[in-house]
Amino acid sequence: MKAIRVHTYGDVDVLLYEDAPMPEPGPGEARVKIGAAGLNFIDIYQRRGWYKVSLPFTPGQEAAGVIDAIGEGVTEFKPGDLVAYAMVLGAYAEYAIVPASRLVPIPPGVSIEQAAAVMLQGMTAHYLALTTYPLKSGDVALVHAGSGGVGQLLIQIAKRLGARVIATVGAADKVALAQAAGADDVILYREQDFEAEVKRLTDGAGVHVVYDSVGKDTFLKGLNVLRPRGYMVLYGQSSGMVDPVDPQVLSQKGSLFLTRPTLGHYTLTRAELLGRAGDLFRWMATGQLHVRVDRAFGLSEAADAHRYMEARQTRGKVLLIP
């Protein structure tokens, strides 16, 4: 089969399109013929070596496709089943071995491309809005990168829960995407001081929660727009890693909460995994949640796909199609 392999950390040129042996499922595993793989910033962090992965490796943490073989002891799935998964390394390939415990069935009304597009980013938006800081009617949330894959989904879910959403975007042509997702106010953070704008839009009161996937460029100002006892939810670092923070700063700025969550800790049990994915698929199938696929690249074009993401050009989900 063909796969993308990384033999050394570095720039996009370390993503090599190579022949690889066809993998065989072991006990409790299934082999999935990948129909679409989702790209995420964690793939870039791992490629760069910011998040260490044993070399060599095949990137990619989310995909959807068809089971074509199962290992001993797998009873919940069979060859021919449509499935999706996240948080299992190796999705940039024509086939992947996945523990059956990490697979989620794709229901009627949801395509393979839609499923691949929503597993990691959708479940991230789900846990951020429903669990990390459970939004409720009347809350005010600041969502950075509101036109990105997670951002558009997070805005939609936040509005379902009754929150007011202020979103930031990096370019004028991205404003409409955040608005279409339901954002009440949109700030062009490269042209406007988002700290001043948020304070103006909230009459100086600030927001209950900041959902920050940008990191270095936005983090410190984000602390300044939180209400007392507000939550800084730092779940990404597309602009770079945040510098270390003195905990006293949290006290000085209003007894703030700071958390750095990851999806793995919010899908610790199979019931939690199926619950989050099930909500997303149900909302998608009934038209209550819209997933925007921005661009699809061929598997051999993985380097171009990473360049596109790193240039912050994304306006939704980016997929790789074997």
N, C-alpha and C positions, 0 to 999 in steps of 0.2 A: 504494500500500500504506500501512498504518499503521505508525508507528514512534514510539519515545520519543526525543525530541531534547533536548539540553542546550545552551543558548545562552550561559549564564553560570554560573560556579561558584557553589555555594551550598547551601541547605537543600533538602529534598525537593520544594519547590514549583517548582524549576527543571526538574523532569522533566516535559516537555510531551508529551502524546499528540497527534501531528500526522499529516497526510498527507505522504507522501514519495514521490519518483519511484521507479518500479520499477527496480532496478539490473540492469545487464546484465553477464554475466561476460566478462572479457577473456581473453587467452591464459594458459593454465595455471590458470584459475579455474573454480569451479562456483558456481551459484546454488542455495542451499538454502532450501526452504520450511520454516520453523521450526515444529517440533512442540512443543518445549519449550525454554526458555532457563533456565540456572542463574544464580542470584544469588550473588555473592561480595562479601566486604568490599572487595576492590579496586575494585568498582563505586562504592562509597560514597566511597572515597579519591579516585577520579577526579572524581566529582560535586562533592566539596568543594574540589577543586583541590590536595589534598595530593600527588597524582600528576598532573602536568600533561599534559593532552591538548589538541590543537588544537581550538578552538571554531569552530562548533558540532560536536557529535558525538552519535552514538547509543551509549549504554552497552552493556555486556554482553560477556563474554569467553568464553562457553561455551554451546553449544546442540547440539541433535540434531534431525534431521528427514529430509526426502526431497530428493534432488537433482532439480531440475526443468529445469535447463539447464546446459550445459557450454561452456567456451570452447575456442578452438583449442589443440590440442596435449594435451588431457586424454585419456589413454588408460586410466588405472587405474579410472576411475569412469564411470558412464553415468546418464542420467535414470532415476529410479525406485529408485536405490540408497538404502538407509538408511545414514546417516552421522552421526557426531558430531565435534565439534571443540572446541578450547580455544585461548585466547590470540590470538584474532582479534576486534578490536573491532567492535561492531555487532549484537549478538545480541538486543537489545530491539526486535525488529521482526518483521514477518510473513515477510520474505525477507532473506537476507544473502548477500553475495559472500565466498567463502572460497577461498584458495589450495588447490588440490587436494593440495598437499604437507602441509597441516595436517589433512586429513580422515582419519578412521579409520572403517572399515566396522563397522557394528553387527551382531554375529553373532546367529543364532537363539538364543532363550532370554533375550535382553536387550531390554527395551522402550525406546521412544524416551525416555520419562520417566526410566527408570533410567540410560540412557546420558547424558542431559543432566545428571543429578544427580551423576555420578561423574567426569566428565572432568577438571575442574580440581581439585576437592577430592581425588578419588581418586588422581590422578597426583601431587598434592602429598604425600599420605600415603605413597604408594609411594616417592618419591625420598627423603623424610625418613628412612624406616625402613630402606631398603635401600642408600642411597647416601651421603647427607649424614653420618649416623652409622649405619653398618651394624650393626644390632642383632644380637646373637647370644644363644644360650642362657646364662642367668645374669646378663645385664645388667639393670639397674634403670633404668627410664625414668619421668620425670615428664611427663605430658601435661596441659597446661592446656586449659581449655574442652573437657573430655572428652565433653560431651554434644552438642557442635556437629557440623557436617557433617564437617569434617576430623578432629575429635577421635574420633568414633565409628569412622571408617575406620582411623585411625592406631592406635587401641587394638587393633582386630581384627588388623591386619597385624603389630603388635608381638608379639601373643600367638602368631601363626603362627610367628614367628621364635624363640620360646622366652624372651622377656623377661618380667620382672615389671613390671607397669604400675601406677603410682600416678597417679590422675587428680584434677584439681580441677574443680569445677562451681560455678555461682553461685547455685543454688536447690535446695531440698530435693527438689522434684519432678523434678530432673534426675539425681539420684543413680542411679535405676534404669536410666536410659539408658546411663550409663557402665558400670554393672555388667553390663547385657545385652551390651554390646560386648566384655566380658571383663576389665575393670579389676579388679585384685586388691584395691586399696584406693581409696576415693573420699573426697576432702576437700571440705567446703563452705567455700570460701575466703573467703566474706563473713562467716562465723560463726566460723571457726577460723583461726588463724595457720598458713598452709600451711608456712612455714619450720619452725616448731616441730614440726608434725605429720610432715613428711617426715623430719626428724631422728629423731623418736621411732620411726617405722615402719621406719627403716633402722638402728636402734641407733646413731645418730650417724655412720654411714658416708657417708650421702648417696647421690646417684644418679649414674649414668654420663653421663646426658644429660637435658637439659631441652628439651622442644619447646614453645616459647612463641609463641602467636598473639595474646596479650592485650596485651603490650607494657608501657606505662607503669605500670600497676598491679602488675605481677608481676615485672618484669625484675630489679630489684636484689636482691630477696629470692631470686630464682631462682639468682643467682650463689652465694648462701650455702649452697645445698643440694647443690652439685656436689662430687663427689670430686676429689682432685687429678688434673689432666689431663682433667677432664670437659668436655663439650661443651654450650655454650649455643647452641641453634639457634633464633634469633629469626626467625620466618617470617610475622609479622603484627603488627598494632597496633590491635586493636579498641577498646582503652581510651585510645588516644592514642599519639603518637610518643615513643619512648624518648629521654631526654636524652643528649647526647654522653658518651662513656665514656673516661676516662683509661686507656690500655693498661696502665699500671702496676697498675691494680686487678686485671687478669687474673693478673698475676704474684703479687700479694699473696694472692689467694684460692686459689692452688694451680696456677699455670701452666695456666690454663684456656684453652680454645678458644672463640672467638666467631665465628659466621657468620650472615650475613643472606641466605639463599638465595631464589631465585625460580625458578618452574617453567620459564621459558624457557631458563635455563642448564642444566637437567636434561633437556631434550628437544631438544638441539642438532642431532641427526640424525634422519632419518626412521626409521631402525632403532630408535633409542632411544624415539621417540614411539610407534611401533607395539608395541614391547616392553612399555612400561609400560601402555598402554591394553589390550593383549592379555592381560596378566596379570589386570588388573582384571575384564575382561569374562568371562574363563574362570572366575575364582573366583565371579563373580556367577551365571553360568549353571549352575554346579554346586553352588550353595548354600553355598559356602565364605566368601563375603563378602556381608554384608547392608547395603543402602543404604536408609536411612530418609528418605523424603520427608516433611517436616514439614507444609508448606503449599504450595498452588499458588494463585497470584493470576492474574487476567486481565492481559493486556498493559497495558490502560488503568489498571490498579491498581498500577503500578510504584511510585508514591509511597508507597502503603500498605505495599507489600512492603519498601521501604527503612526506613520507620518501624519496622516489625516487627523487622527485623534490628538496627537501631540501639538498640532497647530491650532487646537481648540476650535476646529471648524465644525464639529458635530452638532447636528440639529435633531437628535434622536439617537436611535440604536444603530450601531455598526455591526454587520454580520460578515462572516466568512462562509463561503459556500464551496464545499469540496467538489 
